[in-house]
Amino acid sequence: MADLPILLNAQGLPMQRTPARPRMGEIAPSKMEGLLAPYIGELPLHPTSPARDATTGYVQAHELQVYRQTLRDERCAPALEQRLNAAVSVPWEVEPGGESAIDKAAAEDLEKRLRKLKFRRICRQLLNGVWYGWAVAEATWMRDDGGIGLKNLKVRSPDRFWWNEDGQLLLRTLKMPDGELVPDRKFVVLARAGEHDDLPFAPGLARWCYWPVWMKRHGFQFWAVALERFGTPAVVGKYHPSATKKEQERLLELVQAAATGTGVAVPEDVMLELLEQKARTGDSFEAFLKYCDQLITTVLLGQSSTTDQGPWRGTAEVQQDVRDETVAADAQLLDEALNDTIARWLTEWNFPNAMTPIIRHDAEPPEDLDARAKREAIISATTGLRPTEQHVRDVYGGEWEEKPQPEMQPGQEAPENDDESALAGILIEHFTGPAGHPKRRTRRARRSMH
């Protein structure tokens, strides 16, 4: 029996273990969604499909359509946009999984491949899983000079997928409406963490926004009725006690005409008056709708807006902290989904001896250089220590040179060397960013300081 050929990786080294060959093309093309549209819309996918209780974390396909309709709300859509845009606006990078040369080469190769794609757009689409509970992207592969490459990463409609009892991803098709198993190394799944591991995903934020939106829509309806009834003065017609039934009916017609028209002609003995409302109409409805908006904003952003709480400094700082935590959580959820799939698969195929690189969105809030400059000035003034030139360059950036010393005149005494005051002034005045705003440094830049 002939010896099997030795397979080499991109570096010419023998591959220790050959991963399964990837499925190159698409298996869930967009045109298939059009064929399934009559079945995964407002109705269940298949009449015989067992109903699943949404309270257990399992959401029926048609319920995702309801969640899409919920996004039509004028508070839901902007709040979700704000959250997702904040998560994808932070810088990202690929870090080596180890310190060896092959680890660094694997990281550089992965970052180069990702930057060829519309990576931010892909991340933005994947993060819609925060709203629905999960998101699925299909990877298409290709062969290139460097091995196996990532041709594209297409985010599919979430209602085309489901899970079996073992937590394996299923693709719904016309032949298999309950779903068929998908091949390995093909789909990236971003799912919110469930309460326990018996659930493949946690409910999306849409579940907690649905009822406030539903109440808002009906509240608008009742508010409109109230405005119609009480927003304009009521027309009152007065008739004599001896008026006949026919005269009363005629007076009622005149009242209705006066209420709906701009003017009406009445006999001299007929009296019409306007009954003004003594109390403002709609205040309770307006408060109710604002409360619903606050609930929606709290669900999506973790807090209500400054317009609801007031523009106090303490409120703004707390809200900024909550925003940073939310952005960091979304970025971590996204990175975990990509690192466990795309990063690991490409590394095992092209760099089997390397540690898996780490895709990381740098969602850490920027350091407040203003506060650091003041702190270092205090330390210098109280201890007599001063930072080195390299420390100042690393922390505050910029170009530095020696400060020129004033020329001494004959007989003039040298000024006291107040290094501490000079240091405080320089750090606070010149190196806190424009208008005192802190500068953002990437994780890679922060690592280079140490």
Summary of the structure (lengths in Angstrom):
residues: 450
radius of gyration: 33.5
end to end distance: 57.1
largest distance: 121.1
contacts: 1187
relative contact order: 0.13
helix: 46%
strand: 12%
